[in-house]
Amino acid sequence: MPGDALCWIRRDLRLHDHAALSAATAHHQRVAVVFVFDALILNALEDRDDKRVTFIYESLAEIDAALRARGSRLIVLHGDPVELIPRLALELRVDAVYANHDDEPYAIARDQRVAQALQSQVQSLNTFKDHVIFERQEVTTQSGGDFRVYTPYMRAWRARLRPADVAERSVDDKSFWLNLPESAPALAPLSGYGFQSSELWLKPGASGGRERLAAFTQDLPHYGQRRDFPAISGTSGLSVHLRFGTISIREAVRHAQRHDSAGSTKWLNELIWRDFYQMIMSRFPQAMTTSFKPEYRDLVWPGPTEHFEAWKEGQTGYPIVDAAMRELKQTGWMHNRLRMIVASFLTKDLLVSWQDGEAHFARYLLDFDLASNNGGWQWAASTGVDAQPYFRIFNPITQSQKFDPEGTYIRRWVPEIAHLDSKDIHAPWQLGLMAPADYPAPIVDHATQRALALELLAKK
Ligand SMILES: Cc1cc2nc3c(=O)[nH]c(=O)nc-3n(C[C@H](O)[C@H](O)[C@H](O)COP(=O)(O)OP(=O)(O)OC[C@H]3O[C@@H](n4cnc5c(N)ncnc54)[C@H](O)[C@@H]3O)c2cc1C
């Protein structure tokens, strides 16, 4: 059996059903697990109490405790992984570093540089698919091309699926490196990485992921009927765990297969959207910085900054939009239906660029994921792959009446209008003189803006 190895965890913060760790522990005598707080990523964050950092930190603490229970521990570095990973590999004299694929453009460039540095030390970087069921060019059209439309992609994805694709990648915990040298840094207090702890509304770590999945089991059969209503918990709430890998995507798919129902079929389709957008990012990385559709690349969105600011603060005068934006800022969460409503409102009512909205979501969303966020924004703005047609424009009032009929969700986040009845709460300005004085009048008229959006987007 070859000598020792490092397993570098990144967006796969668990010790079970883990492709890289499974391969490392199968092939090496001793395996040390390492995480790097990447200074380049952390320094770019605007908030020192960023909830994502707390989630990561708590999840690492759980991993560290599990490793310590087996006589090992987590190694945690802080700085530039391109320097730190090869240096650690040299110090520990490992044969190889194992990691799971990360197809974000930044991660690809980083991993190439790490692989080169390791190679020059006669060590290797061995990487594995783990974050999705099918990646890159695994699901293609019959002629081998890339899919640009979700439904045929979904059908081909399902047709390709075999038990081996979702089988557990089991980890041999007898191979964890016992009594690691003192020189390998341990997990420090969060403040040591320049951050303070932030309150979380969900349990982090693999234990949190498993609890959430188990709790969702009873909702799964009704997913199709309940998934669009933000006032109830009709969706899995697993996106944060899927983002950070505190749950394995294979475990999620196995769960859907085990609890076969119309609800689980629908839910699996959502997981396939996730694979679809990851595939798009890997095959069309330029879409991460510009419109997928070339005809919209030079479009100048004319919406004024004041409207963008009002949207960010939940002060547009449209209650469903304001409730969603306030929840996002306070908790880092927004329901999928609301993400679609507020993204449509920003781009097609306020005529502000989807990139501005994407950046605001990237700052606050606890489940922020480059591929899915970009995909969602470009879908709503009609600039993306398989996007909403440009002439389909959500009416924020009818969306509100349909998906929050009693106004239960709005009342939670917009207390100024909580006293209004379920008929008036969706468009309080229609009360005229009786409209609440402490809540803004609508900053735009939907019908007027709709016409402007049609003109703007049809020109192309
Ligand atoms: C403008 C916009 C921005 C978005 N940004 C993100 C983001 O940054 N990160 C993110 O994970 N999702 C994003 N989504 C997709 C979706 O809103 C969330 O995945 C979903 O709300 C998470 O809730 P859940 O875990 O309860 O989902 P469920 O309904 O339980 O779905 C299960 C899982 O499927 C995946 N999924 C569901 N819908 C989508 C979708 N449309 N696209 C891709 N994957 C999906 C998620 O991983 C989700 O956890 C965005 C959608 C829009 C419209």
The ligand as an SDF file (V2000), in Angstrom:
LIG
                    3D

 53 58  0  0  0  0  0  0  0  0999 V2000
  -32.7150   34.3180   -8.6730 C   0  0  0  0  0  0  0  0  0  0  0  0
  -32.4180   32.9610   -8.0740 C   0  0  0  0  0  0  0  0  0  0  0  0
  -31.2300   32.7650   -7.3840 C   0  0  0  0  0  0  0  0  0  0  0  0
  -30.9320   31.5080   -6.8250 C   0  0  0  0  0  0  0  0  0  0  0  0
  -29.7390   31.3440   -6.1550 N   0  0  0  0  0  0  0  0  0  0  0  0
  -29.4280   30.1230   -5.6480 C   0  0  0  0  0  0  0  0  0  0  0  0
  -28.1980   29.9170   -4.9730 C   0  0  0  0  0  0  0  0  0  0  0  0
  -27.3440   30.8100   -4.8680 O   0  0  0  0  0  0  0  0  0  0  0  0
  -27.9620   28.6850   -4.4360 N   0  0  0  0  0  0  0  0  0  0  0  0
  -28.8620   27.6560   -4.5530 C   0  0  0  0  0  0  0  0  0  0  0  0
  -28.5940   26.5620   -4.0420 O   0  0  0  0  0  0  0  0  0  0  0  0
  -30.0140   27.8240   -5.2070 N   0  0  0  0  0  0  0  0  0  0  0  0
  -30.3370   29.0210   -5.7510 C   0  0  0  0  0  0  0  0  0  0  0  0
  -31.5330   29.1880   -6.3970 N   0  0  0  0  0  0  0  0  0  0  0  0
  -32.4110   28.0190   -6.5830 C   0  0  0  0  0  0  0  0  0  0  0  0
  -33.4710   27.7870   -5.4950 C   0  0  0  0  0  0  0  0  0  0  0  0
  -34.1470   28.9700   -5.2050 O   0  0  0  0  0  0  0  0  0  0  0  0
  -32.8940   27.2250   -4.2020 C   0  0  0  0  0  0  0  0  0  0  0  0
  -32.0570   26.1270   -4.4740 O   0  0  0  0  0  0  0  0  0  0  0  0
  -34.0040   26.7540   -3.2690 C   0  0  0  0  0  0  0  0  0  0  0  0
  -34.8430   27.8260   -2.9290 O   0  0  0  0  0  0  0  0  0  0  0  0
  -33.4210   26.1560   -2.0190 C   0  0  0  0  0  0  0  0  0  0  0  0
  -34.4420   25.7390   -1.1540 O   0  0  0  0  0  0  0  0  0  0  0  0
  -34.6080   24.2200   -0.7720 P   0  0  0  0  0  0  0  0  0  0  0  0
  -33.3000   23.6420   -0.3990 O   0  0  0  0  0  0  0  0  0  0  0  0
  -35.7050   24.1450    0.2300 O   0  0  0  0  0  0  0  0  0  0  0  0
  -35.0460   23.6210   -2.1760 O   0  0  0  0  0  0  0  0  0  0  0  0
  -35.8830   22.3400   -2.5930 P   0  0  0  0  0  0  0  0  0  0  0  0
  -37.1000   22.8320   -3.2780 O   0  0  0  0  0  0  0  0  0  0  0  0
  -36.0440   21.3890   -1.4800 O   0  0  0  0  0  0  0  0  0  0  0  0
  -34.9600   21.6970   -3.7300 O   0  0  0  0  0  0  0  0  0  0  0  0
  -33.9550   20.7300   -3.4090 C   0  0  0  0  0  0  0  0  0  0  0  0
  -32.6070   21.1960   -3.8980 C   0  0  0  0  0  0  0  0  0  0  0  0
  -32.6030   21.2660   -5.3150 O   0  0  0  0  0  0  0  0  0  0  0  0
  -31.7480   22.3390   -5.7260 C   0  0  0  0  0  0  0  0  0  0  0  0
  -32.5540   23.3120   -6.4740 N   0  0  0  0  0  0  0  0  0  0  0  0
  -33.8630   23.5980   -6.3000 C   0  0  0  0  0  0  0  0  0  0  0  0
  -34.2630   24.5160   -7.2090 N   0  0  0  0  0  0  0  0  0  0  0  0
  -33.1800   24.8200   -7.9410 C   0  0  0  0  0  0  0  0  0  0  0  0
  -32.9400   25.7050   -9.0300 C   0  0  0  0  0  0  0  0  0  0  0  0
  -33.9180   26.4610   -9.5710 N   0  0  0  0  0  0  0  0  0  0  0  0
  -31.6870   25.7970   -9.5200 N   0  0  0  0  0  0  0  0  0  0  0  0
  -30.6830   25.0290   -9.0270 C   0  0  0  0  0  0  0  0  0  0  0  0
  -30.8570   24.1620   -8.0060 N   0  0  0  0  0  0  0  0  0  0  0  0
  -32.0790   24.0610   -7.4670 C   0  0  0  0  0  0  0  0  0  0  0  0
  -31.1790   22.9660   -4.4830 C   0  0  0  0  0  0  0  0  0  0  0  0
  -29.9220   22.3990   -4.2280 O   0  0  0  0  0  0  0  0  0  0  0  0
  -32.1970   22.5560   -3.4230 C   0  0  0  0  0  0  0  0  0  0  0  0
  -31.6670   22.4930   -2.1350 O   0  0  0  0  0  0  0  0  0  0  0  0
  -31.8540   30.4390   -6.9700 C   0  0  0  0  0  0  0  0  0  0  0  0
  -33.0520   30.6550   -7.6630 C   0  0  0  0  0  0  0  0  0  0  0  0
  -33.3380   31.9010   -8.2030 C   0  0  0  0  0  0  0  0  0  0  0  0
  -34.6360   32.1060   -8.9390 C   0  0  0  0  0  0  0  0  0  0  0  0
  1  2  1  0
  2  3  1  0
  2 52  2  0
  3  4  2  0
  4  5  1  0
  4 50  1  0
  5  6  2  0
  6  7  1  0
  6 13  1  0
  7  8  2  0
  7  9  1  0
  9 10  1  0
 10 11  2  0
 10 12  1  0
 12 13  2  0
 13 14  1  0
 14 15  1  0
 14 50  1  0
 15 16  1  0
 16 17  1  0
 16 18  1  0
 18 19  1  0
 18 20  1  0
 20 21  1  0
 20 22  1  0
 22 23  1  0
 23 24  1  0
 24 25  2  0
 24 26  1  0
 24 27  1  0
 27 28  1  0
 28 29  2  0
 28 30  1  0
 28 31  1  0
 31 32  1  0
 32 33  1  0
 33 34  1  0
 33 48  1  0
 34 35  1  0
 35 36  1  0
 35 46  1  0
 36 37  1  0
 36 45  1  0
 37 38  2  0
 38 39  1  0
 39 40  1  0
 39 45  2  0
 40 41  1  0
 40 42  2  0
 42 43  1  0
 43 44  2  0
 44 45  1  0
 46 47  1  0
 46 48  1  0
 48 49  1  0
 50 51  2  0
 51 52  1  0
 52 53  1  0
M  END
$$$$
